[in-house]
Amino acid sequence: MYKHCLEDVYKVAGESLSKVLDAYFPEDKDQLVHWFYDPNNKALDKSPHDFCKEGKQDELENILISLAQGNIGS
């Protein structure tokens, strides 16, 4: 079975989104990789990887920034 790594995440996410992801997961990069590929992401209804494969990196970045600022889910 193929195991994804942090470099895979950065390649798919792109530079701008990767910076936001690093801010969300500053220490636990294994958790970042797991979260990125998890198809059961309840907040997004699909994996962040799927978002990126659809070319929606900007949309995902905006969602994460809004969550960090407390603009979503309050």
C-alpha positions as CSV (number, residue, x, y, z in Angstrom):
1,M,0.0,0.0,0.0
2,Y,1.3,3.4,-0.9
3,K,2.0,5.7,2.0
4,H,1.7,9.4,1.4
5,C,4.3,11.8,2.7
6,L,4.5,15.5,3.4
7,E,6.2,16.2,0.1
8,D,3.1,14.7,-1.6
9,V,0.9,17.1,0.3
10,Y,3.0,20.1,-0.7
11,K,3.2,19.1,-4.3
12,V,-0.6,18.8,-4.6
13,A,-1.5,21.8,-2.4
14,G,0.9,24.3,-4.0
15,E,3.0,26.9,-2.2
16,S,0.3,29.3,-0.9
17,L,-2.0,26.5,0.6
18,S,1.1,24.7,1.9
19,K,1.9,27.7,4.1
20,V,-1.6,27.8,5.5
21,L,-1.5,24.0,6.2
22,D,1.8,24.5,8.0
23,A,0.2,27.1,10.2
24,Y,-2.6,24.7,11.1
25,F,-0.2,21.8,11.8
26,P,2.9,23.5,13.0
27,E,4.4,20.5,14.8
28,D,2.6,17.3,13.8
29,K,3.3,16.8,10.1
30,D,2.1,13.2,10.2
31,Q,-1.3,14.4,11.3
32,L,-1.3,16.9,8.5
33,V,-0.7,14.2,5.9
34,H,-3.4,12.0,7.4
35,W,-5.9,14.9,7.5
36,F,-5.0,15.9,3.9
37,Y,-5.9,12.5,2.5
38,D,-8.7,11.6,4.8
39,P,-11.9,11.1,2.7
40,N,-14.1,11.3,5.7
41,N,-13.5,14.9,6.5
42,K,-16.8,16.0,8.0
43,A,-16.1,19.7,7.7
44,L,-15.4,19.6,4.0
45,D,-17.5,16.5,2.8
46,K,-14.4,15.3,1.0
47,S,-10.6,15.1,1.5
48,P,-8.5,18.3,1.2
49,H,-6.6,16.2,-1.5
50,D,-9.8,16.0,-3.5
51,F,-10.3,19.7,-3.2
52,C,-6.8,20.2,-4.7
53,K,-7.3,17.7,-7.4
54,E,-10.3,19.6,-8.5
55,G,-8.2,22.8,-8.7
56,K,-9.9,24.4,-5.6
57,Q,-6.7,25.2,-3.6
58,D,-7.8,28.8,-3.3
59,E,-11.3,27.8,-2.0
60,L,-9.7,25.4,0.6
61,E,-7.2,28.1,1.7
62,N,-10.1,30.6,2.2
63,I,-12.0,28.0,4.2
64,L,-9.1,27.4,6.5
65,I,-8.3,31.0,6.9
66,S,-11.9,31.8,7.8
67,L,-11.9,28.9,10.3
68,A,-8.7,30.3,11.9
69,Q,-10.3,33.7,12.2
70,G,-13.4,32.4,13.7
71,N,-15.6,33.4,10.8
72,I,-17.1,29.9,10.2
73,G,-18.6,27.5,12.7
74,S,-19.4,30.0,15.4
